[in-house]
Amino acid sequence: MTPPRNPDGAERIQLAWTRERPGTPVESIGVITRIWHAGKLLADDRRRTLARLGIDAATLDLLSTLRRHGAPYRMTPAELKEACLVSAGAISQRVARAETSGLVRAHRSSGGRTSAVELTAEGHALIEGSVDELLRHEQALVEHLTPAQREQLAELLRALLDGLVARLADPSTAERPPSSGSG
């Protein structure tokens, strides 16, 4: 027989709302509150880890996007905007900061507009070291789950995210995720 466990924060919130407002739907608290709390813990941990590695989240996103794209590690600003899921202005700012730091080289057209962005040797070295350390660290954060649990959780989170995008995304600007075949 499994010993009883103490309720966590999400369960305490559910119980309190059930007590104070019987009939109020509280099931979502068990999912959303836990995801929110896990997200906060992970975001705080990632900030600390990236600070230790000497890179910020925006620069990591830019450099890792270029690196994952493959040799010659060059993309247009429009491709970067799409891949990083940020505005054109955010990409411009990221590129300018990374270029000033010698991490990327911006190629400009005769009109002065950036036509392509590519990793420099310094940027390549920084992302190679940073991504290895970051991913090893983040792997350790989920190792208390079995491989089967990690796979199941990844699939459940994918289903949740697909549903949220379908319900919450602005249909005029968002690309709909690939269908999961469930509807």
SULHU-V817071 format. One record per residue. N is the residue number from 1. PSI is psi in whole degrees, -180 to 180 (* if undefined). Layout:
# SULHU-V817071
n=N psi=PSI
n=N psi=PSI
This chain:
# SULHU-V817071
n=1 psi=135
n=2 psi=129
n=3 psi=150
n=4 psi=149
n=5 psi=157
n=6 psi=142
n=7 psi=144
n=8 psi=-177
n=9 psi=-42
n=10 psi=-42
n=11 psi=-39
n=12 psi=-40
n=13 psi=-45
n=14 psi=-48
n=15 psi=-41
n=16 psi=-45
n=17 psi=-38
n=18 psi=-41
n=19 psi=-45
n=20 psi=-30
n=21 psi=72
n=22 psi=138
n=23 psi=-12
n=24 psi=131
n=25 psi=120
n=26 psi=1
n=27 psi=-36
n=28 psi=-25
n=29 psi=-40
n=30 psi=-28
n=31 psi=-58
n=32 psi=-43
n=33 psi=-41
n=34 psi=-40
n=35 psi=-45
n=36 psi=-45
n=37 psi=-45
n=38 psi=-42
n=39 psi=-41
n=40 psi=-46
n=41 psi=-45
n=42 psi=-40
n=43 psi=-43
n=44 psi=-44
n=45 psi=-41
n=46 psi=-41
n=47 psi=-46
n=48 psi=-43
n=49 psi=-45
n=50 psi=-37
n=51 psi=-42
n=52 psi=-34
n=53 psi=-10
n=54 psi=33
n=55 psi=144
n=56 psi=167
n=57 psi=-41
n=58 psi=-41
n=59 psi=-41
n=60 psi=-46
n=61 psi=-46
n=62 psi=-52
n=63 psi=-41
n=64 psi=-33
n=65 psi=-45
n=66 psi=-43
n=67 psi=-44
n=68 psi=-25
n=69 psi=-25
n=70 psi=165
n=71 psi=138
n=72 psi=24
n=73 psi=50
n=74 psi=135
n=75 psi=159
n=76 psi=160
n=77 psi=-37
n=78 psi=-41
n=79 psi=-41
n=80 psi=-43
n=81 psi=-47
n=82 psi=-45
n=83 psi=-34
n=84 psi=-10
n=85 psi=42
n=86 psi=173
n=87 psi=164
n=88 psi=-38
n=89 psi=-40
n=90 psi=-40
n=91 psi=-43
n=92 psi=-44
n=93 psi=-44
n=94 psi=-45
n=95 psi=-45
n=96 psi=-45
n=97 psi=-45
n=98 psi=-34
n=99 psi=-42
n=100 psi=-34
n=101 psi=-3
n=102 psi=17
n=103 psi=-26
n=104 psi=162
n=105 psi=126
n=106 psi=127
n=107 psi=133
n=108 psi=147
n=109 psi=174
n=110 psi=-23
n=111 psi=-2
n=112 psi=-6
n=113 psi=145
n=114 psi=123
n=115 psi=-24
n=116 psi=154
n=117 psi=134
n=118 psi=153
n=119 psi=141
n=120 psi=173
n=121 psi=-39
n=122 psi=-44
n=123 psi=-40
n=124 psi=-45
n=125 psi=-42
n=126 psi=-45
n=127 psi=-36
n=128 psi=-48
n=129 psi=-41
n=130 psi=-46
n=131 psi=-37
n=132 psi=-49
n=133 psi=-45
n=134 psi=-48
n=135 psi=-34
n=136 psi=-43
n=137 psi=-47
n=138 psi=-30
n=139 psi=-42
n=140 psi=-30
n=141 psi=-25
n=142 psi=7
n=143 psi=-13
n=144 psi=-15
n=145 psi=146
n=146 psi=161
n=147 psi=-39
n=148 psi=-40
n=149 psi=-41
n=150 psi=-42
n=151 psi=-44
n=152 psi=-44
n=153 psi=-42
n=154 psi=-42
n=155 psi=-41
n=156 psi=-42
n=157 psi=-36
n=158 psi=-45
n=159 psi=-42
n=160 psi=-48
n=161 psi=-43
n=162 psi=-44
n=163 psi=-40
n=164 psi=-43
n=165 psi=-44
n=166 psi=-35
n=167 psi=-32
n=168 psi=-19
n=169 psi=145
n=170 psi=114
n=171 psi=-19
n=172 psi=-19
n=173 psi=-18
n=174 psi=143
n=175 psi=130
n=176 psi=137
n=177 psi=160
n=178 psi=144
n=179 psi=139
n=180 psi=1
n=181 psi=9
n=182 psi=10
n=183 psi=*
